[in-house]
Amino acid sequence: MLNKLNIEIMKTLKLIIAGIILVASGSIQAQVSVSVNIGTPPPWGPAGYAHIEYYYLPDIEVYYDIPASQFIYFTGGKWIRSGYLPHQYRHYDLYSGYKVVLTDYHGHKPYKNFKNHKTKYYKGYKGKPQKTIGPKHNNHGHSDHHKNNGHQK
């Protein structure tokens, strides 16, 4: 009778271990299958450009680093990288504002050319017409431009 009890306990333990392995492998698989859009141009970016690293937004003198999904702006005497626009530009409409596509710069500090960019692409600068990658949603849609400029409502 003791052998039958031991066999039943062993069967139960094997089932429990098999269940733990299944759950663990399922969670590992779920973690691996998560996709991340790092390096993808934002929906407010101008359409028609591949393999671009930076935009310059002349109206607010801010750069956008596409691979890092970060804004780069000058404040407090230094250049800052952030997932958000500076507070004073939290209502800036990224869909409507002009984006200069920096096709001639590859590196980590596009602001090295800031003096040239500021002169050549002054506030209010408009080059050829731009169409954004994604549509702008109004307040009746699924999102709005406040979320797309990195600020929560």
C-alpha positions as CSV (number, residue, x, y, z in Angstrom):
1,M,0.0,0.0,0.0
2,L,2.9,2.3,0.7
3,N,4.3,1.7,-2.8
4,K,0.9,2.7,-4.4
5,L,0.9,5.9,-2.4
6,N,4.5,6.7,-3.4
7,I,3.6,6.1,-7.1
8,E,0.6,8.4,-6.9
9,I,2.7,11.1,-5.2
10,M,5.4,10.8,-7.9
11,K,2.7,11.0,-10.7
12,T,1.3,14.1,-9.1
13,L,4.7,15.7,-8.7
14,K,5.5,14.9,-12.4
15,L,2.2,16.6,-13.4
16,I,3.0,19.7,-11.3
17,I,6.5,20.0,-12.7
18,A,5.2,19.5,-16.3
19,G,2.6,22.3,-15.6
20,I,5.3,24.6,-14.2
21,I,7.5,24.0,-17.3
22,L,4.6,24.7,-19.6
23,V,3.7,28.0,-17.9
24,A,7.3,29.1,-17.8
25,S,7.9,28.3,-21.4
26,G,4.7,30.1,-22.4
27,S,5.8,33.3,-20.5
28,I,9.3,33.1,-22.1
29,Q,7.7,32.8,-25.6
30,A,5.4,35.7,-24.8
31,Q,8.4,37.9,-23.8
32,V,10.3,37.0,-27.0
33,S,7.3,37.7,-29.3
34,V,6.8,41.3,-28.1
35,S,7.7,43.7,-30.9
36,V,9.2,47.2,-30.3
37,N,9.0,50.1,-32.8
38,I,12.4,51.6,-31.9
39,G,13.8,53.4,-34.9
40,T,10.5,53.7,-36.7
41,P,9.7,57.2,-37.9
42,P,6.8,58.8,-36.0
43,P,3.4,59.1,-37.7
44,W,3.9,62.9,-37.8
45,G,7.2,62.5,-39.7
46,P,7.3,63.4,-43.4
47,A,6.5,60.5,-45.8
48,G,8.9,59.4,-48.5
49,Y,12.2,59.0,-46.6
50,A,13.9,55.8,-45.7
51,H,16.9,55.4,-43.4
52,I,16.8,58.9,-42.0
53,E,18.2,59.5,-38.6
54,Y,17.2,63.1,-37.7
55,Y,14.6,65.8,-38.4
56,Y,15.1,69.4,-37.5
57,L,12.0,71.4,-36.5
58,P,12.8,75.0,-37.3
59,D,9.7,76.6,-35.7
60,I,10.9,75.4,-32.2
61,E,14.6,74.8,-32.9
62,V,14.4,71.1,-31.9
63,Y,15.9,68.0,-33.4
64,Y,14.2,64.6,-33.4
65,D,16.4,61.5,-33.2
66,I,14.4,58.8,-35.1
67,P,16.4,55.7,-34.0
68,A,16.2,56.7,-30.3
69,S,12.7,58.2,-30.5
70,Q,13.9,61.3,-28.7
71,F,13.7,65.1,-29.0
72,I,17.0,67.0,-28.7
73,Y,16.8,70.6,-27.5
74,F,18.9,73.3,-25.9
75,T,18.1,74.3,-22.4
76,G,20.0,75.3,-19.3
77,G,23.2,75.8,-21.3
78,K,23.3,72.2,-22.7
79,W,21.6,69.9,-25.3
80,I,19.0,67.6,-23.7
81,R,17.6,64.3,-25.1
82,S,14.1,63.5,-24.0
83,G,11.0,61.5,-25.1
84,Y,9.1,64.7,-24.6
85,L,9.1,68.2,-26.1
86,P,10.1,71.0,-23.8
87,H,7.3,72.2,-21.6
88,Q,6.9,75.5,-23.5
89,Y,6.2,73.5,-26.7
90,R,3.8,70.9,-25.2
91,H,1.0,72.1,-27.5
92,Y,3.1,72.4,-30.6
93,D,1.4,70.5,-33.5
94,L,4.0,68.1,-34.9
95,Y,1.7,67.2,-37.8
96,S,1.4,70.8,-39.1
97,G,4.9,72.0,-38.3
98,Y,7.6,71.8,-41.0
99,K,10.2,69.1,-40.5
100,V,13.6,69.4,-42.2
101,V,14.9,66.0,-43.1
102,L,18.6,65.9,-42.4
103,T,19.8,63.7,-45.2
104,D,23.5,64.8,-44.9
105,Y,24.2,64.1,-41.2
106,H,25.1,60.7,-39.6
107,G,26.3,60.7,-36.1
108,H,25.0,61.4,-32.6
109,K,25.1,65.2,-32.3
110,P,23.1,66.8,-35.1
111,Y,23.2,70.0,-33.1
112,K,26.9,70.4,-34.1
113,N,25.4,72.1,-37.2
114,F,22.8,74.1,-35.2
115,K,24.1,77.5,-36.3
116,N,23.9,76.5,-39.9
117,H,20.5,74.9,-39.5
118,K,19.1,77.9,-37.5
119,T,20.3,80.3,-40.3
120,K,19.2,78.1,-43.3
121,Y,16.0,76.9,-41.7
122,Y,14.7,79.9,-39.8
123,K,11.5,80.0,-37.7
124,G,8.6,79.8,-40.1
125,Y,10.7,78.1,-42.8
126,K,8.6,76.1,-45.3
127,G,10.3,74.0,-48.0
128,K,8.4,71.8,-50.4
129,P,5.0,70.6,-49.2
130,Q,5.1,67.6,-46.8
131,K,2.7,64.7,-46.3
132,T,2.9,62.9,-42.9
133,I,3.5,59.2,-42.6
134,G,0.3,58.7,-40.6
135,P,-2.9,60.6,-40.4
136,K,-3.6,63.2,-37.8
137,H,-6.5,62.1,-35.5
138,N,-8.7,64.8,-34.1
139,N,-10.3,64.6,-30.6
140,H,-13.0,62.3,-32.0
141,G,-10.4,59.8,-33.2
142,H,-8.4,57.2,-31.3
143,S,-5.5,59.6,-30.4
144,D,-4.5,63.2,-30.7
145,H,-1.4,65.2,-31.4
146,H,-0.7,65.8,-27.6
147,K,0.2,62.2,-27.2
148,N,2.3,62.3,-30.4
149,N,4.5,65.1,-29.1
150,G,5.4,63.0,-26.1
151,H,3.0,64.6,-23.6
152,Q,0.2,62.9,-21.8
153,K,-3.1,64.7,-21.5
